Amino acid sequence: GVAIAADNSTIAVTFNEGVFNTVNASGALETSDFTFSITGGSATLEQIHPTSISAAGNVYTLGIDLSGYPDA
């Protein structure tokens, strides 16, 4: 699941099982493991990778660096 913060500064990504950044089921996810893209609207991404990452169980909160204001 995915949920964006009301102020558009973070997005919470919920996985239904444990996730890792290596094939042998080890290593915590890092910002480089995610890539953002945006289509439409008047906002633009300043960075394609999250500016921050934090985890609580299977919920990863990723920082978003937007320029402008999202339309929807």
C-alpha positions in Angstrom: 0.0 0.0 0.0 1.0 3.6 -0.5 -0.1 6.8 1.4 1.2 10.3 0.8 1.4 12.8 3.7 -1.1 15.7 3.6 1.8 18.2 3.0 3.3 16.0 0.2 6.7 15.8 2.1 6.7 12.0 2.6 5.2 8.9 1.2 4.6 5.7 3.3 5.1 2.4 1.5 3.7 -0.7 3.2 4.9 -4.1 2.2 3.0 -7.2 3.2 6.2 -9.1 4.0 9.8 -8.4 5.0 11.9 -6.8 2.2 15.7 -6.6 1.8 18.2 -5.1 -0.5 20.1 -8.3 -1.3 19.1 -11.6 -2.8 20.1 -13.6 0.3 17.3 -11.9 2.4 19.6 -9.5 4.3 20.3 -5.8 4.3 18.0 -2.9 5.0 16.4 -1.0 2.1 18.2 2.3 1.3 17.0 5.4 -0.6 18.8 4.1 -3.7 16.4 1.1 -3.7 13.5 3.5 -4.7 13.0 5.7 -7.7 10.3 8.3 -8.0 8.6 9.6 -11.1 5.8 12.0 -11.7 3.4 12.5 -14.6 1.2 15.4 -15.2 0.4 18.3 -12.9 2.6 21.4 -12.2 4.9 20.0 -9.6 8.3 18.6 -10.4 10.6 16.2 -8.6 13.9 17.7 -7.6 15.4 14.2 -6.9 14.4 10.8 -8.3 15.4 9.0 -5.1 14.0 9.7 -1.7 15.7 12.4 0.4 15.3 10.2 3.5 14.1 6.8 4.6 12.8 5.4 7.9 11.3 2.0 8.7 8.8 0.8 11.3 8.2 -2.9 10.6 7.1 -3.2 7.0 6.3 0.5 6.6 8.9 2.6 4.9 8.5 6.4 5.0 10.3 8.1 2.2 11.1 11.8 1.9 10.0 13.6 -1.3 11.7 16.7 -2.7 9.0 18.5 -4.8 9.2 21.8 -6.5 5.9 23.6 -7.1 2.5 22.4 -5.9 0.8 19.1 -6.8 -2.5 19.5 -8.6 -4.2 16.5 -7.2 
